[in-house]
């Protein structure tokens, strides 16, 4: 094979795949081959010398079932190639020979040993913990149901079962509470002066989440029982005062009056607790009820932004009615506890419940944590930007050094070389399932503090350099590194081995005009004409006789409401397509015909379907 240019991040990729004595973080943007890298790492773990890692000793997790399935499929395909390394004819040069030779040279093992280990890996696939964080949590709970306090045969609920359970429980409870048999009528009257039954229902439903500790929430309502909260409010007051001192003027402007009122409120909250809100004088309250301006001369932009955030915090604190919420929690807390208990008693567990109970199992039972740590020698996490604090406490607990039993994740000591995480912190902005940038940063800091290493993947396999360059320039300005808040941009490069595009860059302007005598276009007519012209151009100018396939073409729409018209045109020109999210499939005539046939087969007397 002719020599092909190597990628600029080849060394980083190889180091990430084969570093075993240090924990590894891989920062990888979209299209940089994150899943491929993780699969390569798994193969190296199975083949490495000394002390190869069996697949049943691995935890490989991601955050969706689709992504987990893709990981397993890719790993199975890779192992199948290696398992047939000794088969006469063997794998072709593009399907495994290069990989096999690399494994032989790197670890000094024979082709027969590679095939044997790959075959063992294939046999272990279904027993290995390759899946989602939630599936791993469920696995731990089923191993230790007594310590977890769950039914060993529990079923996982996606939310639908709980919604029905809560609805029935609420109806029974609200009828009893508001009837003559109710014992808290006075409390109900006080609450219903400020809220509605529907709002109370929404609050109670939210409090039923397994992620909320109702008892801890009750304790936190007493400021004396939450010194960390009081200390944090005090630190915000100190920062507000520092900004005021930095911009001290003989005559204060609006922003400075508002910031001074904010600092006063937060200082008093730290000293007096919730009663400070009622003691705020009318002038200070009036300043906090105003709206901050968009900017002011003489202030640095970043200081003005911080001042605005502190004022917003004070305005939110001003809206708190501590005593009212105490009454409200007193009313609904017993109901919430009852709903949780009865839902678990019938054998159901929510997705949040899986995580909460798995976290408690590992941190409250050190002997179980120790056993789990020794069962798994490698922990690999894909799409780590989608993690949240509860999930990373589970991951770090399993990755702790054997023999240690830390009381918190902050003090945990990680086993060198055990943890491998891949993610793109820029994607934390989507906040899937409570994910946040802070969680990603804190875990990376922990890994680095324990001697781990961070690698950046910069080669993008999806996009051409002409697309990447302007995106890089824009992201360099938008993604400025702010620890725990926003990641810095990692510039991506096109794959130098990528086949050059056969299309000239530029814009094609397509004008569709009506012919003399044709009626004027309405919106639907214009869409049909545009779809027809587009399909014709694709077939005659782009696809026929050129080295461009339909799979290399993308049609982007603002919405999919008119997609059916374009799909009809593609079908008329015999252009294959794949569409995401299309809603018109069941309106296709051939699908309607098939459904009617199935109805007749199921029920021969369905005369409408038969007709």
PyMOL commands that set and color helices and strands:
alter all, ss='L'
color gray80, all
select helices_A, chain A and resi 10-18+34-47+55-57+65-83+93-107+111-127+133-143+145-148+160-178+185-192+197-207+214-220+223-225+227-246+254-272+275-279+282-288+301-318+322-345+351-364+366-375+384-386+389-398+409-411+425-430+432-434+437-449+465-478+523-543+550-552+563-572+585-587+589-602+607-610
alter helices_A, ss='H'
color red, helices_A
select strands_A, chain A and resi 24-28+58-62+129-132+155-157+348-350+378-381+419-423+453-457+459-460+493-494
alter strands_A, ss='S'
color yellow, strands_A
deselect
rebuild
show_as cartoon
